Amino acid sequence: MGVGGPTAMQADARDAVNRDIAVVGPVVVVLIWVILLLLLRSLVAATYLLGSVVLSFVSAVGLSVVIFQYALGHPGLGYQNVVWMFIFLAALGADYNILIISRVREEIRTRGLSGGVRAAVARTGGVVTSAGLILAGTFAVLTTFPLRDVFQLGFAVALGVLIDTFIVRALFVPSIVLLLRRWNWWPSRIGTTPVPVPVRVDESDAVTKIR
């Protein structure tokens, strides 16, 4: 004996999505962690950067649910949108993490930890901010669609991108790097003491000074 109708179809679809989340979620998380580990060669950095990706996703889901339920009168966030949000925000977060931390590794070799983090954030900030604004604007266009699920997806992903760009990447990740100091790169080792940069003197200037 079977049960049909829209309600049964919705229940089956929700159950299927929940099963997909239970499989896709852990697989994506493990893959991102392995990629970060191979690129950064650091268990510590790979772990807290993965945590920052999850933080962006959870924050976006929570804020979206509050806005949809209490401000817009929606019953909640569509269950199918959660999967798409996770895929988009996880890919974005991993990409920005690699960009910023790779720059930090380069800068601290000559500038020390504090100076290296400041220089890395300053030099990548414009790129990350511009990319984040463009991506958020692209997804925000979906809010013009009359379909509620499409509206929710565009709004929630755009919100998650802005959280990731202006809070997680700009404040959270640099702060963790400064707090952990040399433990960021464990088990690898990277010197955090500024290395004197040799000053290049032009020969003509040297001859002039001698005369």
N, C-alpha and C positions, 0 to 999 in steps of 0.2 A: 504494500500500500504506500503510495507516494503522495507528497503534498506539493501542490503547484501554486502559481500566482506570484505577483510582484514581491510580496513579503518573503516567501520562501527563497526566491531568487536572490534577493538582497542578503538574506542570511547566509546562503551558500557562498556568495561572493565575498562577504565579510570573513567567513571562515577560511576561504582560500587565501585571501590577503594576509590574514594572521599567520597561516602556515608559511607563506612566502617570507614574511618578515622574520619568522623564527629561523629560517634557513639563510636568507640573503644577508640579514643583519650581521650575524657572527662571521660569515665568510668575508664580507666587505671589510669589517673591522680587522680581521686577521691579515688580510691582504695589504691593507694600508699600513698596518704596523710592520709587516715584513719589508715593504718597500722603503719605509722610513728608516728601518734598521739597516738595510743594505746601503742606502745612500749616505746616511749620517754615521754609521758604524758606532752607534751609541744606544745602549738599552734604555738609559734614562731619558734622553731627548726623544727617542721614538715613542716612549710610553706617555710622557706628558703632552707631546704634540698630538698624539691620538686622543688623549683626554680633552684637549682643546677642541678637536673636531666634534666629539660627542657633546661637549658643552654648548657649542653653537647650535647644534641640532636640537637638543633638549630645550634650550632657551627659546628658540624660534617656535617650537611646537607649543610650549606653555603659553607664551605671549599671544600666539595666534588663537588658541582656544579661548583665552580670556576675552580678546577683542571680538571674536566671532560671536561668543555667547552673550556677553554683557553689553557690547556696543552695537552690534549689527543684528542681534536677534536670531542668529543661526543656531541650530541644535548642537553644533560642535564642529570639529574639523573632520572632513571626510576621511574615512579609514584608508582609502586608496591613495590619498594625497600624502599620507605619512611616508609611504614607500618612496615616492618620487622625491619628496623633500630630503629624505636621508641620502639618496643617491646623489642628488645635485650638491648638497651641502658638504657631503663627505669628499667628493671629488674636488670641490673648490677649496676646502680647508687643507687637504693634503698638498695641493698645488702651491698655495700661498705659504704653507709651513716650510716646504722645501726651499722656496725662494728666499724667505727671510733668514732661516737658520743657516743656509749655505753662505749667505752674505755675512752673517755674524761670525762664522768660522774664519772667513777670510780677513775680516777687519780686526779681530782680536789679536791676530799674530803680530801686528805692528802697532796697534793702538791700546792694547790691554783690554780687559773685560768691559769696564764702564764705557771707555771711549769707543770700543768696537761696537757695542750694542747701540750706542747713540748714532754712530756713523751708519750702521746697517739700517736702522729704522729710518734715518733721514734719507738715505739713498734709495731705499726700496719703497718708502712711504708713498711717494707720488705715483709710482707704478701700481702698487696694490690698491690705493684709494681710487685711482682712475678706473682700473679694471673692475673694482667692486661697484662703483657707481654705474658704470655702463651695464654690468650684468644685472644689477638691481633694477635699473630702468627698463631693461629688456623684459624681465619677468613681470614688472609692474604693468606693462601693457596688457597682460592677460586679465587684469582687473576690469578692463572695459568690456569683457565678454559677458553676455547675459546669463550664462550658465554658472550656477553657484560653485560647482566643483572646480571649474577652470578659474573663477575669481579667487577662490580660496588658495589654490595652488600658486597662482601668481603672487598674491599678497604674502603668503607664508614664506615662499622662497626668497622674495625680495627682502622681507624683514630679516630672515636668517643671514642673507648676504651682508646686509648693513651691520648686523650684530658682529658677524665674523670680521668684517673689514675695520670697523671703528672701535671695537671693544676688545675682541679676542686677540687679533693680530697686532693692534697698535698698543695695547696696554698689558693684557694678560701674559702673552708669550714673552715679551721683553722682560717683564717683572720676574717671571719664573727663571729665566736665564740668569739674571742678576742675583737672585736668591741662592740658586744652586752652585753658582760659580764654577769651580773646576769639576764638580760632579756632573755637570751637564753632559760631558763627553765620555763618561765611564762606559765601558772599560778602556776606551781610547784615551790618549793624553794629548792635550793641546796647551801650549804655553799661553798664559794670560798676562804676562808681563810685557809691557811695550818694548819692542825691539828698536834700538836707535837706527834711524834711516840715514845712510851716508849722504852727505851733502856734496853735490857735484859742482865743482868750481871751474869756470871757463878759464882756459890757459891765458887768454889775452888779459882778463881781469887780474890774474895772479901776477903776470909780468908787470902790469901797470902799478900794482900795489908795491912790488919789490923796488921799482924805480923810484 
